[in-house]
C-alpha cells in the first residue's frame, strides 16, 4: 500500500517574511504530528513574483493546483497554506472540499487615515468576512488563526485555535549590552502608519540612537540597516532597548522577535484591543504627535527599563494537525 501523501500549496516559503515564517512553522508542525505521511510542498516560481502577484495571483494558482490533485491523485490529502486573510471569501468558496486550511491571517485594527483605507477595512472587508464565515461553517469545523485579532469576529468556539504565532515563543535570557535606543521596521503599507514612524524616528534621532530595518530614512543621525535576514535582526534586537511597532498587529513576527530577544515594545493604545499574552507593553497614543514624542522621550530617559513578560494558556494543537 502506498504511503499517504499531503499536497500543500504554499505561496511564500521565504524565511525572512511574515507569511513565509508562518508557512514554514505550519509545515514543520504537519511533519511533527504526522510522521507517516509524505509532504509534497508546491510553490510558485519565485523569479516571476512580486508583492501583488504573491497576494492576488498565486493564491488562485494554488486553487487550480489543488483541484488537479483532488481529481487525479489517490490516497492523498490537500492543504492550502498562507495568504489566507479571512476577508478573501473567493478562496474559501473555490478551494476543493476537505482542503486543510493554513493559519487565517488579518485583523480588526486599522487607522482612520487615509479615509479610503478606513472605509475599505471598516465596511467592505468586514462585509467580505461575513460571507467567508457563512461558507467556512459549511465546509469545515476546525480553524487555526495566526493571532487573536479576529477572536471577537469569530466568537467562542472550542474548535477555533488562536495565537498560533505564539505557539513556540520563548523569552531568551539576554546578556548583550543595550547600545541602541529604538528600532523601527519600515514598510510602505497603508495600514502601518509608516509616515508617522519616520517622523518619530527623525525627531528621536536628535537625542537617541535610532535604528531602522526595511525602508531607509535619509537622516545622518539614523542607522539604516535595510532589509536584513531574521538571524541578523535578532542579533540587533538583543542590543536594542525598545521596538516601535506599527499599529495594526502586536503579534507580528517583528514584535515577537523583539519580546523573545528581551527588547521592550511600544504599541498603539487601542481601547478595543489590549494584548492579553504580554505584560509590560508601553501602550501609547499614536494619534497625537506632540504627546507621543514627549512620552517617548520621558520613557527613554529613564535609567530603569522594565521587562516584557509573556503568558499564554497552553493550547493543544494535536487535534488540528493530526490527520
Residue frames relative to the residue before (quaternion, step in Angstrom):
aa qw qx qy qz dx dy dz
X 1.0000 0.0000 0.0000 0.0000 0.00 0.00 0.00
X 0.4386 -0.7150 0.4766 0.2630 3.58 -0.79 0.99
X 0.5659 -0.6096 0.4455 0.3311 3.52 -1.18 0.68
X 0.4846 -0.6615 0.4815 0.3096 3.59 -0.93 0.87
X 0.1900 -0.7947 0.5716 0.0756 3.55 -1.03 0.84
X 0.1667 -0.7359 0.6394 0.1479 3.54 -1.25 0.47
X 0.2152 -0.7753 0.5878 0.0843 3.55 -0.72 1.16
X 0.0875 -0.8195 0.5662 -0.0115 3.56 -0.63 1.19
X 0.1941 -0.7411 0.6287 0.1335 3.55 -0.95 0.92
X 0.0033 -0.8064 0.5882 -0.0607 3.57 -0.69 1.14
X 0.3413 -0.7735 0.5026 0.1806 3.60 -0.48 1.21
X 0.8171 0.0875 0.0227 0.5694 3.59 1.00 -0.80
X 0.0353 -0.8055 0.5913 -0.0135 3.61 -0.64 1.15
X 0.3338 0.7697 -0.4858 0.2451 3.59 1.28 0.23
X 0.3935 -0.7551 0.4794 0.2127 3.59 -0.75 1.02
X 0.7033 0.4473 -0.2673 0.4836 3.60 1.26 -0.07
X 0.6347 0.4679 -0.3537 0.5032 3.62 1.25 0.25
X 0.6331 -0.5548 0.3779 0.3854 3.57 -1.16 0.57
X 0.6741 0.4886 -0.2924 0.4705 3.58 0.90 -0.96
X 0.6638 0.5152 -0.2989 0.4523 3.58 1.00 -0.84
X 0.6401 0.5171 -0.3178 0.4710 3.58 0.97 -0.86
X 0.6551 0.5132 -0.3002 0.4663 3.56 0.97 -0.92
X 0.6525 0.5228 -0.3089 0.4533 3.58 0.98 -0.86
X 0.6744 0.4927 -0.2968 0.4630 3.58 0.88 -0.92
X 0.6102 0.5471 -0.3321 0.4669 3.56 1.10 -0.74
X 0.6649 0.5081 -0.2905 0.4640 3.58 0.95 -0.95
X 0.6488 0.5209 -0.3107 0.4595 3.60 0.95 -0.90
X 0.6520 0.5090 -0.3150 0.4654 3.59 0.96 -0.84
X 0.6645 0.4930 -0.3119 0.4671 3.61 1.00 -0.73
X 0.5945 0.5416 -0.3576 0.4748 3.59 1.09 -0.67
X 0.6519 0.5111 -0.3054 0.4696 3.59 0.97 -0.90
X 0.6710 0.5311 -0.2988 0.4224 3.56 0.87 -1.01
X 0.7624 0.3902 -0.2037 0.4743 3.58 0.86 -0.95
X 0.7698 0.2713 -0.1492 0.5581 3.61 1.25 -0.23
X 0.0738 -0.8640 0.4975 0.0212 3.55 0.54 1.19
X 0.7323 0.4347 -0.2374 0.4674 3.60 1.10 -0.58
X 0.6074 0.5261 -0.3620 0.4724 3.59 1.25 0.27
X 0.3582 -0.7331 0.5413 0.2032 3.56 -0.92 0.91
X 0.2531 -0.7764 0.5624 0.1297 3.59 -0.85 1.00
X 0.0512 -0.7599 0.6475 0.0245 3.55 -0.98 0.90
X 0.0866 -0.8257 0.5574 -0.0061 3.56 -0.30 1.29
X 0.1105 -0.7993 0.5905 0.0184 3.54 -0.68 1.15
X 0.0206 -0.7949 0.6061 -0.0184 3.58 -0.88 1.00
X 0.5560 -0.6098 0.4385 0.3559 3.61 -1.17 0.46
X 0.6547 -0.5029 0.3981 0.3999 3.53 -1.34 0.24
X 0.4009 -0.7517 0.4723 0.2262 3.62 -0.51 1.18
X 0.6272 0.5823 -0.3435 0.3867 3.59 1.00 -0.80
X 0.7264 0.4191 -0.2362 0.4908 3.58 1.11 -0.64
X 0.5716 0.6445 -0.3525 0.3656 3.59 1.28 -0.02
X 0.0737 0.7080 -0.7021 -0.0190 3.49 -1.32 0.59
X 0.7531 -0.4215 0.2362 0.4465 3.59 -1.24 0.16
X 0.6449 0.5187 -0.3244 0.4581 3.61 1.01 -0.79
X 0.6724 0.4924 -0.2926 0.4688 3.58 0.89 -0.99
X 0.6397 0.5442 -0.3270 0.4332 3.59 0.96 -0.87
X 0.7505 0.4318 -0.2211 0.4488 3.55 0.83 -1.02
X 0.8355 0.2733 -0.0942 0.4673 3.58 0.91 -0.87
X 0.7177 0.3976 -0.2576 0.5104 3.62 1.20 -0.32
X 0.6810 0.5155 -0.2969 0.4270 3.60 0.77 -1.03
X 0.6124 0.5515 -0.3828 0.4176 3.67 0.92 -0.68
X 0.7146 0.4345 -0.2657 0.4795 3.60 0.98 -0.77
X 0.5119 0.5603 -0.4200 0.4976 3.57 1.29 -0.19
X 0.6393 0.5421 -0.3081 0.4499 3.54 1.07 -0.84
X 0.6115 0.5477 -0.3448 0.4551 3.58 1.04 -0.77
X 0.6669 0.4961 -0.2959 0.4708 3.60 0.91 -0.94
X 0.6481 0.5261 -0.3135 0.4526 3.58 0.94 -0.93
X 0.7077 0.4687 -0.2716 0.4535 3.59 0.83 -0.97
X 0.6063 0.5248 -0.3561 0.4798 3.61 1.10 -0.57
X 0.6225 0.5372 -0.3325 0.4618 3.58 1.03 -0.77
X 0.6577 0.4898 -0.2975 0.4889 3.57 0.99 -0.89
X 0.6477 0.5498 -0.3112 0.4258 3.57 0.90 -0.99
X 0.7239 0.4446 -0.2423 0.4686 3.60 0.96 -0.89
X 0.8316 0.3145 -0.1168 0.4427 3.57 0.77 -1.03
X 0.6869 0.4610 -0.2994 0.4753 3.64 1.13 -0.33
X 0.2780 -0.7554 0.5728 0.1552 3.55 -1.13 0.73
X 0.8338 0.2180 -0.1486 0.4849 3.54 -1.33 0.36
X 0.5253 0.6449 -0.3791 0.4055 3.57 0.92 0.94
X 0.1800 -0.6944 0.6716 0.1854 3.46 -1.49 0.17
X 0.2296 -0.7817 0.5648 0.1315 3.58 -1.16 0.49
X 0.0956 -0.7986 0.5943 0.0052 3.54 -1.13 0.75
X 0.1851 -0.7417 0.6335 0.1196 3.55 -1.06 0.85
X 0.0424 -0.8380 0.5417 -0.0506 3.57 -0.65 1.16
X 0.8885 0.0620 -0.1369 0.4335 3.53 -1.08 1.12
X 0.7596 0.1918 -0.3200 0.5327 3.48 -1.33 0.80
X 0.4306 0.6798 -0.4549 0.3815 3.51 0.80 1.16
X 0.0303 0.8041 -0.5911 0.0559 3.61 0.40 1.19
X 0.5997 -0.5982 0.3880 0.3633 3.58 -1.05 0.70
X 0.6404 0.5569 -0.3355 0.4089 3.62 1.07 -0.63
X 0.6187 0.5726 -0.3537 0.4051 3.61 1.16 -0.43
X 0.0835 -0.8441 0.5295 0.0135 3.56 0.42 1.26
X 0.5229 0.6298 -0.4182 0.3937 3.62 1.20 -0.41
X 0.6649 0.4929 -0.2999 0.4744 3.58 0.93 -0.90
X 0.6429 0.5378 -0.3232 0.4394 3.56 0.90 -0.95
X 0.6944 0.4728 -0.2663 0.4727 3.59 1.00 -0.86
X 0.7653 0.4471 -0.2115 0.4119 3.58 0.83 -1.03
X 0.5626 0.6155 -0.4021 0.3781 3.63 1.10 -0.48
X 0.5882 -0.5990 0.4034 0.3640 3.62 -1.06 0.67
X 0.6405 -0.5152 0.3928 0.4123 3.60 -1.21 0.39
X 0.8446 0.1957 -0.1648 0.4703 3.54 -1.23 0.68
X 0.3223 0.7269 -0.5344 0.2866 3.60 1.15 0.53
X 0.3527 -0.6983 0.5812 0.2242 3.57 -0.92 0.94
X 0.2576 -0.7900 0.5409 0.1300 3.57 -0.77 1.02
X 0.4237 -0.6691 0.5477 0.2699 3.55 -1.05 0.79
X 0.7628 -0.3750 0.2446 0.4666 3.61 -1.25 -0.08
X 0.3811 -0.6959 0.5641 0.2286 3.57 -0.95 0.95
X 0.1709 -0.8039 0.5658 0.0664 3.58 -0.84 1.00
X 0.5416 0.6159 -0.4662 0.3317 3.54 -1.34 -0.08
X 0.0999 -0.8136 0.5717 0.0353 3.53 -1.28 0.19
X 0.5315 -0.6465 0.4682 0.2834 3.49 -1.36 -0.07
X 0.5762 0.5737 -0.3855 0.4362 3.60 1.24 0.19
X 0.1968 0.7715 -0.5825 0.1638 3.56 -0.75 1.03
X 0.5234 -0.6451 0.4679 0.3016 3.53 -1.20 0.62
X 0.5006 -0.6550 0.4798 0.3001 3.57 -1.21 0.52
X 0.7265 0.3068 -0.2146 0.5762 3.56 1.30 -0.13
X 0.5083 -0.2238 -0.8281 0.0763 1.57 -1.88 1.67
X 0.6709 -0.5409 0.3253 0.3892 3.57 -1.16 0.56
X 0.6354 0.5425 -0.3481 0.4253 3.60 0.92 -0.84
X 0.6460 0.5155 -0.3169 0.4653 3.59 0.96 -0.87
X 0.6450 0.5167 -0.3114 0.4690 3.59 1.01 -0.87
X 0.6708 0.5005 -0.2956 0.4606 3.59 0.88 -0.98
X 0.6383 0.5439 -0.3178 0.4424 3.58 0.98 -0.91
X 0.7453 0.4147 -0.2249 0.4712 3.59 0.80 -1.02
X 0.6757 0.5158 -0.2960 0.4357 3.57 0.98 -0.83
X 0.8221 0.2552 -0.0969 0.4997 3.58 0.87 -0.91
X 0.7435 0.4147 -0.2574 0.4572 3.60 0.61 -1.08
X 0.7186 0.4307 -0.2723 0.4733 3.61 0.73 -0.98
X 0.6031 0.5408 -0.3615 0.4617 3.61 1.10 -0.57
X 0.6203 0.5204 -0.3354 0.4815 3.58 1.09 -0.71
X 0.6362 0.5215 -0.3222 0.4684 3.60 1.00 -0.82
X 0.6271 0.5451 -0.3324 0.4462 3.59 1.03 -0.80
X 0.6186 0.5411 -0.3405 0.4567 3.59 1.01 -0.79
X 0.6478 0.5045 -0.3150 0.4760 3.59 0.99 -0.85
X 0.6433 0.5327 -0.3194 0.4475 3.60 0.93 -0.91
X 0.6558 0.5289 -0.3153 0.4367 3.57 0.91 -0.93
X 0.6184 0.5443 -0.3440 0.4505 3.60 1.04 -0.74
X 0.7329 0.4251 -0.2439 0.4719 3.58 0.82 -0.98
X 0.5780 0.5729 -0.3757 0.4433 3.60 1.13 -0.59
X 0.6563 0.5177 -0.3097 0.4532 3.59 0.94 -0.85
X 0.6615 0.5067 -0.3023 0.4630 3.58 1.14 -0.59
X 0.7960 0.3666 -0.1676 0.4516 3.57 1.01 -0.75
X 0.8284 0.0600 -0.0280 0.5562 3.63 1.07 -0.41
X 0.3668 -0.7217 0.5422 0.2248 3.56 -1.18 0.58
X 0.7477 0.3822 -0.1927 0.5076 3.57 1.13 -0.71
X 0.0275 0.7848 -0.6188 0.0224 3.56 -1.06 0.81
X 0.1987 -0.7533 0.6181 0.1047 3.51 -1.18 0.71
X 0.1356 -0.7997 0.5832 0.0442 3.59 -0.83 1.04
X 0.5141 -0.6693 0.4394 0.3079 3.58 -0.92 0.88
X 0.7929 0.0964 -0.0391 0.6004 3.62 1.05 -0.78
X 0.5420 -0.5979 0.4541 0.3774 3.59 -1.24 -0.34
X 0.3572 0.7761 -0.4643 0.2333 3.59 1.26 0.23
X 0.7292 0.4020 -0.2300 0.5038 3.58 1.18 -0.49
X 0.3394 0.7740 -0.4836 0.2276 3.58 1.26 0.15
X 0.6737 0.4925 -0.3042 0.4594 3.61 0.89 -0.89
X 0.6265 0.5395 -0.3332 0.4532 3.58 1.09 -0.70
X 0.7616 0.4214 -0.1985 0.4506 3.57 0.96 -0.91
X 0.3845 -0.7364 0.4803 0.2816 3.60 1.18 -0.45
X 0.6409 -0.5238 0.3951 0.3984 3.56 -1.32 -0.01
X 0.1983 0.7442 -0.6127 0.1772 3.54 -0.70 1.15
X 0.4275 -0.7432 0.4546 0.2412 3.58 -0.56 1.16
X 0.6668 0.4973 -0.3015 0.4659 3.60 1.22 -0.37
X 0.6113 0.5030 -0.3567 0.4960 3.58 1.30 0.08
X 0.1275 -0.8031 0.5813 0.0288 3.56 -0.67 1.15
X 0.1649 -0.8157 0.5529 0.0413 3.58 -0.78 1.10
X 0.8125 0.3131 -0.2187 0.4403 3.55 -1.41 0.21
X 0.1299 0.8187 -0.5442 0.1290 3.57 0.95 0.86
X 0.6000 0.5802 -0.3679 0.4099 3.64 1.04 -0.64
X 0.6972 0.4703 -0.2693 0.4691 3.59 1.17 -0.55
X 0.3600 0.7925 -0.4521 0.1950 3.58 1.28 -0.15
X 0.8221 0.2089 -0.0891 0.5221 3.61 0.80 -0.93
X 0.3151 0.7832 -0.4881 0.2214 3.58 1.21 0.41
X 0.0411 0.7669 -0.6386 0.0487 3.55 -0.95 0.96
X 0.3204 -0.7326 0.5655 0.2022 3.57 -0.93 0.89
X 0.2925 -0.7901 0.5224 0.1312 3.54 -0.53 1.25
X 0.4477 -0.6459 0.5374 0.3059 3.57 -1.05 0.72
X 0.1264 -0.8379 0.5309 0.0093 3.52 -0.44 1.26
X 0.1531 -0.8098 0.5639 0.0529 3.59 -0.69 1.12
X 0.4407 0.7067 -0.4488 0.3241 3.57 1.31 0.05
X 0.4583 -0.6568 0.5234 0.2910 3.56 -1.12 0.69
X 0.3872 -0.7259 0.5238 0.2207 3.58 -0.91 0.98
X 0.0312 -0.8454 0.5324 -0.0279 3.57 -0.25 1.28
X 0.7081 0.3605 -0.2493 0.5536 3.60 1.29 -0.17
X 0.4569 -0.7161 0.4632 0.2528 3.58 -1.09 0.65
X 0.8156 -0.0615 0.0885 0.5684 3.61 0.68 -1.06
X 0.1397 -0.7659 0.6219 0.0846 3.54 -1.13 0.76
X 0.1627 -0.7706 0.6127 0.0663 3.57 -1.06 0.87
X 0.1930 -0.7317 0.6378 0.1436 3.58 -1.11 0.73
X 0.0923 -0.8466 0.5239 -0.0142 3.56 -0.33 1.30
X 0.0981 0.7663 -0.6274 0.0976 3.52 -0.91 1.06
X 0.4471 -0.6642 0.5187 0.2997 3.57 -1.06 0.70
X 0.3140 0.7114 -0.5600 0.2857 3.54 -0.32 1.31
X 0.5469 -0.6655 0.3980 0.3155 3.58 -0.84 1.00
X 0.7560 0.4171 -0.2206 0.4536 3.59 1.00 -0.71
X 0.6182 0.5832 -0.3392 0.4032 3.60 1.25 -0.03
X 0.3436 -0.7734 0.4784 0.2344 3.59 1.28 0.04
X 0.0832 0.8549 -0.5058 0.0805 3.55 0.99 0.92
X 0.6261 0.5538 -0.3468 0.4255 3.61 0.98 -0.76
X 0.6316 0.5136 -0.3305 0.4777 3.59 1.03 -0.76
X 0.6579 0.5176 -0.3181 0.4450 3.59 0.90 -0.88
X 0.6446 0.5120 -0.3206 0.4686 3.58 0.98 -0.81
X 0.6469 0.5230 -0.3094 0.4607 3.57 0.97 -0.89
X 0.6661 0.4898 -0.2925 0.4804 3.58 0.96 -0.88
X 0.6460 0.5310 -0.3203 0.4451 3.59 0.92 -0.90
X 0.6623 0.5018 -0.3039 0.4661 3.60 0.93 -0.88
X 0.6605 0.5053 -0.3121 0.4594 3.58 0.96 -0.82
X 0.6982 0.4737 -0.2788 0.4587 3.60 0.87 -0.94
X 0.6006 0.6062 -0.3549 0.3819 3.59 1.11 -0.68
X 0.5345 0.6233 -0.4050 0.4023 3.60 1.24 -0.25
X 0.8184 0.2210 -0.0789 0.5245 3.57 1.10 -0.71
X 0.7757 0.2993 -0.1459 0.5361 3.60 1.22 -0.38
X 0.5214 -0.6238 0.4843 0.3234 3.55 -1.29 0.39
X 0.0579 -0.8342 0.5459 -0.0526 3.53 -0.37 1.35
X 0.1376 -0.7716 0.6188 0.0526 3.54 -1.11 0.88
X 0.0710 -0.7583 0.6381 0.1131 3.55 -1.25 0.40
X 0.1132 -0.7195 0.6722 0.1328 3.52 -1.33 0.46
X 0.6939 0.4082 -0.3382 0.4874 3.55 -1.14 0.64
X 0.8345 -0.0628 0.0925 0.5396 3.56 -0.87 -0.99
X 0.3561 -0.7610 0.5103 0.1835 3.59 -0.93 0.92
X 0.2936 -0.7272 0.5967 0.1699 3.54 -1.24 0.64
X 0.3779 -0.7175 0.5400 0.2252 3.56 -0.91 0.91
X 0.4326 0.6496 -0.5017 0.3732 3.55 0.10 1.36
X 0.4249 -0.7487 0.4518 0.2342 3.58 -0.61 1.16
X 0.6630 0.5067 -0.3135 0.4532 3.61 1.19 -0.37
X 0.6653 0.4753 -0.2914 0.4965 3.59 1.28 -0.10
X 0.3030 -0.7365 0.5792 0.1740 3.55 -1.00 0.90
X 0.1332 -0.8083 0.5725 0.0347 3.58 -0.44 1.27
X 0.2136 -0.8067 0.5419 0.0996 3.58 -0.64 1.10
X 0.3871 -0.7249 0.4852 0.2988 3.59 1.23 -0.34
X 0.6890 -0.4224 0.3501 0.4736 3.57 -1.21 -0.49
X 0.0026 0.8132 -0.5777 0.0711 3.55 -0.51 1.23
X 0.6278 -0.5391 0.3990 0.3951 3.56 -1.26 0.33
X 0.6383 -0.5312 0.3952 0.3927 3.55 -1.25 0.42
X 0.6160 0.5556 -0.3408 0.4425 3.59 1.05 -0.75
X 0.6762 0.4743 -0.2864 0.4855 3.59 0.93 -0.89
X 0.6207 0.5527 -0.3406 0.4396 3.57 1.03 -0.81
X 0.6630 0.5074 -0.3120 0.4536 3.60 0.88 -0.90
X 0.6149 0.5388 -0.3442 0.4616 3.61 1.05 -0.71
X 0.6644 0.4899 -0.2920 0.4831 3.58 1.02 -0.83
X 0.6352 0.5473 -0.3300 0.4337 3.59 0.94 -0.87
X 0.6290 0.5508 -0.3347 0.4346 3.58 1.01 -0.74
X 0.7169 0.4166 -0.2375 0.5061 3.57 1.21 -0.49
X 0.6554 0.5178 -0.2859 0.4698 3.58 1.31 0.06
X 0.4827 -0.7037 0.4508 0.2620 3.57 -0.96 0.92
X 0.8361 0.0461 0.0442 0.5449 3.58 0.78 -1.05
X 0.2167 -0.7247 0.6386 0.1414 3.49 -1.34 0.55
X 0.2467 -0.7411 0.6055 0.1528 3.58 -1.00 0.87
X 0.1761 -0.8264 0.5316 0.0580 3.58 -0.37 1.28
X 0.5003 -0.6298 0.5005 0.3203 3.57 -1.03 0.79
X 0.6183 -0.6690 0.2951 0.2882 3.57 -1.03 0.85
X 0.6422 0.5989 -0.3312 0.3453 3.62 1.15 -0.27
X 0.8339 0.1057 -0.0143 0.5415 3.63 1.11 -0.47
X 0.2710 -0.7727 0.5587 0.1317 3.58 -0.47 1.22
X 0.7350 0.4075 -0.2181 0.4961 3.58 1.18 -0.52
X 0.2518 0.7382 -0.5719 0.2543 3.58 1.01 0.77
X 0.6143 -0.5577 0.3912 0.3981 3.60 -1.17 0.43
X 0.5724 0.5679 -0.3799 0.4532 3.58 1.16 -0.49
X 0.6697 0.4802 -0.2901 0.4866 3.59 0.97 -0.86
X 0.6610 0.5108 -0.3075 0.4556 3.59 0.93 -0.89
X 0.6539 0.4966 -0.3124 0.4777 3.60 0.96 -0.84
X 0.6069 0.5492 -0.3484 0.4568 3.59 1.10 -0.66
X 0.6817 0.4879 -0.2850 0.4648 3.57 0.83 -1.03
X 0.6880 0.4829 -0.2950 0.4544 3.60 0.85 -0.92
X 0.6899 0.4645 -0.2739 0.4829 3.60 1.21 -0.49
X 0.5400 -0.6390 0.3948 0.3797 3.59 1.27 0.05
X 0.4898 0.6325 -0.4428 0.4050 3.57 1.19 0.55
X 0.3919 -0.7390 0.4986 0.2273 3.58 -0.77 1.00
X 0.3488 -0.7795 0.5070 0.1169 3.54 -1.21 0.63
X 0.1963 -0.7115 0.6618 0.1313 3.52 -1.17 0.83
X 0.0684 0.7977 -0.5950 0.0707 3.58 -0.86 0.96
X 0.6125 -0.5906 0.3935 0.3481 3.52 -1.19 0.63
X 0.4144 -0.6795 0.5478 0.2578 3.56 -1.01 0.87
X 0.0753 0.7800 -0.6128 0.1020 3.53 -0.70 1.14
X 0.3580 -0.7870 0.4610 0.2001 3.58 -0.39 1.22
X 0.6371 0.5127 -0.3317 0.4704 3.58 1.27 -0.27
X 0.8000 0.1625 -0.0733 0.5728 3.56 1.27 -0.28
X 0.0895 0.7399 -0.6630 0.0711 3.54 -0.92 1.02
X 0.4503 -0.7093 0.4652 0.2786 3.58 -0.66 1.04
X 0.2939 -0.7908 0.5177 0.1420 3.57 -0.64 1.13
X 0.6169 0.5846 -0.3412 0.4016 3.59 1.21 -0.38
X 0.7552 0.3391 -0.1790 0.5317 3.59 1.15 -0.62
X 0.1354 -0.7476 0.6435 0.0934 3.53 -1.20 0.68
X 0.7508 0.3848 -0.2762 0.4604 3.58 -0.95 0.85
X 0.4093 0.6832 -0.4927 0.3507 3.58 1.25 0.29
X 0.3352 -0.7075 0.5793 0.2269 3.59 -1.06 0.73
X 0.1326 -0.7977 0.5867 0.0427 3.58 -0.34 1.28
X 0.0409 -0.8314 0.5519 -0.0498 3.56 -0.62 1.20
X 0.5092 -0.6312 0.4970 0.3086 3.53 -1.28 0.49
X 0.2053 -0.8124 0.5384 0.0891 3.59 -0.33 1.24
X 0.5936 0.6202 -0.3538 0.3712 3.59 1.21 -0.34
X 0.7448 0.3306 -0.1858 0.5491 3.60 1.17 -0.59
X 0.3381 -0.7918 0.4700 0.1945 3.57 -0.20 1.28
X 0.6522 0.5213 -0.3305 0.4400 3.60 0.88 -0.87
X 0.6800 0.4767 -0.2916 0.4747 3.60 0.83 -0.96
X 0.6437 0.5409 -0.3222 0.4351 3.57 1.00 -0.82
X 0.7044 0.4610 -0.2852 0.4583 3.59 0.78 -0.93
X 0.6440 0.5142 -0.3249 0.4640 3.58 1.05 -0.70
X 0.6451 0.5157 -0.3073 0.4727 3.58 1.02 -0.82
X 0.6498 0.5193 -0.3128 0.4585 3.57 0.96 -0.86
X 0.6629 0.4997 -0.3110 0.4628 3.60 0.91 -0.87
X 0.6303 0.5399 -0.3252 0.4534 3.56 1.02 -0.81
X 0.6760 0.4799 -0.2905 0.4779 3.59 0.92 -0.91
X 0.7022 0.4896 -0.2772 0.4363 3.59 0.85 -0.96
X 0.6538 0.5063 -0.3171 0.4644 3.60 1.17 -0.43
X 0.5244 0.6252 -0.4198 0.3973 3.58 1.24 -0.14
X 0.4442 -0.6865 0.5069 0.2730 3.56 -1.05 0.73
X 0.7087 0.4238 -0.2547 0.5033 3.59 1.02 -0.80
X 0.0915 -0.7815 0.6162 0.0348 3.56 -0.88 0.97
X 0.3400 -0.7393 0.5439 0.2051 3.56 -0.65 1.11
X 0.3780 -0.7127 0.5416 0.2364 3.57 -1.26 0.31
X 0.4505 -0.6623 0.5254 0.2872 3.54 -1.00 0.82
X 0.1608 -0.7757 0.6040 0.0870 3.56 -0.97 0.89
X 0.2285 -0.7920 0.5607 0.0779 3.51 -1.13 0.75
X 0.1148 0.7736 -0.6185 0.0769 3.55 -0.96 0.85
X 0.0685 0.7921 -0.6007 0.0841 3.57 -0.90 0.90
X 0.4996 -0.6421 0.4956 0.3040 3.52 -0.94 0.94
X 0.4836 -0.6864 0.4590 0.2905 3.56 -0.81 1.03
X 0.1527 -0.7922 0.5888 0.0495 3.54 -0.85 1.06
X 0.3170 -0.7426 0.5609 0.1831 3.57 -0.93 0.91
X 0.1648 -0.8262 0.5359 0.0555 3.57 -0.37 1.27
X 0.3786 0.7553 -0.4676 0.2601 3.59 1.29 -0.09
X 0.6814 0.5222 -0.3005 0.4155 3.58 0.82 -1.00
X 0.6725 0.4848 -0.3032 0.4699 3.59 1.13 -0.57
X 0.7768 0.3988 -0.1918 0.4480 3.56 0.84 -0.99
X 0.6142 0.5462 -0.3735 0.4300 3.61 1.07 -0.51
X 0.2067 -0.8167 0.5334 0.0759 3.57 -0.57 1.19
